[in-house]
Amino acid sequence: MSIVAMCLLRKISYCRINFVLKRNLSSNPIVRVEQGKLKGSTHNLLDGSPYYSFKGIPYAQPPVGELRFKAPLPPKSWEGVCEVIKHGPVCPQFDTLTSQRIEGNEDCLFLNVYTKSLAPSDKLPVMVFIHGGAYLQGSGNSDVYGPDFLLQHDVILVTLNYRLDLLGFLNLDIPEVSGNAGLKDQVAALKWIKSNIDKFGGDPNNITLFGESSGGVSVTCHLISPMSNGLFSKAIAQSGTCLDDWVINRDAKSTAFRVGKILGKHTDNPKELLKFLQSVPATDLLGLTFKIITEEEKNRGLPLLFTPVIEKKFDNVESFLSVDPLDALVTGDIGKVPIITGYNSSESISMIGVIRKKANFRSKHPEYLVPKEIMYKVSTEKMKEFGARIKRFYVGDKDFTAEVIEAQIDMLSDIYYTYNNSRFVHLYSKSDQPIYQYVLDYDTDLNSFKKLFGMSHVKGMCHTEDLLYLFSSKSTKELYKEQERVRELVFTLTKLWTNFAKTSDPTPDQSLGVKWKPYTTLGEEYLHIAEPLTLGHAANRERIAFWNQLYCEAGLPHIDTHKS
């Protein structure tokens, strides 16, 4: 896009925003929701315009005591006015960067609403964000997910907490604890938003669900879950889908009993184990993955155990996920809404520590690079053959050394992100709804995670760095103010996302200088989100084709290359 076009677009948007905001905002806004009155606060965005903030709104009853591990219950009403000017406690979690337990509080099912208007007649588009963190860590708090960048486009932003780790994803295969409690928390939040967002100036019939990493996985799981039907009308899945190899724990009940043993409870009775685990301090239940994980689980795929499950069916128990996500996509038994999905250009820069640590092992045992989904389908001999082919494709006759770091980054990016994103896009494109694929490739001073990993010299955008262009934070505030280029890229990305939230089309006009076309099996269209924006075909063509051949040979659903 030309500088002139950008300036005109920003000027038009600025005028429109100020027109909307030429109204007096109360410093102590009060809204009445179904459960009672809420008192929020008023703040200013980075551009100086005011907005309302409601932090720490309870959307479900505290999942404590006998409610631990169980599906959430609707929130209770309250008397008087509930002050919601600070975030509620974060959920108990394990910080994988510091290897520290974060106590938080089990009473953590809160959401946050940021809006420029409280007039129901305004019917602003609503964007509900699900945070990532591998289902181990994270929250919806504004220290990471600030509203400034998105609210400049006249939308409402909602962020939320949900239960994590064992507390959110224990499965005992009994009616009381059938798994996916953390995902059921998200459903409870969506139900609350659907019923109450009009009180905040939002349109309950125009809700876009979006998330990153495990949050993106969650978004695509909601497309499959009957519990989520009708609760949102559009979806954006960033750097994660329900097809990712690590997502489904297919041995969750066994995992639960391993937890019992490590905590000193030796039993094969699930109800006895439940009673015991409900008595243990919450902090003792955090980070147990790294105590019970097997060598096979360490070496193949991501070391994640407390993740979504395919639930066993019980009478009078509502399941979140009762079918395999892949089967749902293949049969078309999935919610049909417009979707944006994609990934960052060099996701696995974030895995540089693992790349270096496991280089020697992977050189000797490349069969551990074979995804679990393929492993379940092929013989040991075939798996070793596949492993050798993977190694040869990325590094030729070399071993995995520092000399070929970038090839290893591509390899792990393909295993964990790119191929299954393309497979998801291909399978979903057979529905009657548009799906827009992207590869995000910004590289500025805002890409702080790449610097943190000491990989600034490597081209591309690291996992989670997309968030820095969508959400404001204290750590990036000054950089955003100082650098016009950063502001322009933030504006472009948030404009694409909010255009989609408003119209189901990320480029409804020519103001961004490109027309982003939906993916088709014939054209394999995608948007390369860089400088400038460009429409491309068949993202990472050769690498995707290599993996597609392996999935095809394993007899798994794959990308049909016979174009009509």
Secondary structure, DSSP 4 states (H G I P E B T S, - for coil): --HHHHHHHHHHHHHHHHHHH-SPPPSS-EEEETTEEEE-EEEE-TTS-EEEEEEEEE-S----GGGTTSPP-PPPP-SSEEE-BSPPPPPPEEETTTTEEE---S---EEEEEES---GGG-EEEEEEE--STTTS----TTTSBSHHHHTTS-EEEEE----HHHHH---SBTTB-S-HHHHHHHHHHHHHHHHGGGGTEEEEEEEEEEETHHHHHHHHHHH-GGGTTS-SEEEEES--TTSTTS--TTHHHHHHHHHHHTT---S-HHHHHHHHTTS-GGGGSSTHHHH--HHHHHSS----S----PPP-TT---S--S-HHHHHHHT-S----EEEEEETTGGGGGHHHHHHTHHHHHH-GGGGS-HHHHTTS-HHHHHHHHHHHHHHHHTTS-S-GGGHHHHHHHHHIIIIIHHHHHHHHHHTTSSS-EEEEEE---STT-HHHHHTT-TTS-S--TTGGGGGTSB-TTTHHHHHH-HHHHHHHHHHHHHHHHHHHHS-S-SSSTTS---PPP-TTT-EEEEESSS-EEEESTTHHHHHHHHHHHHHTT---------
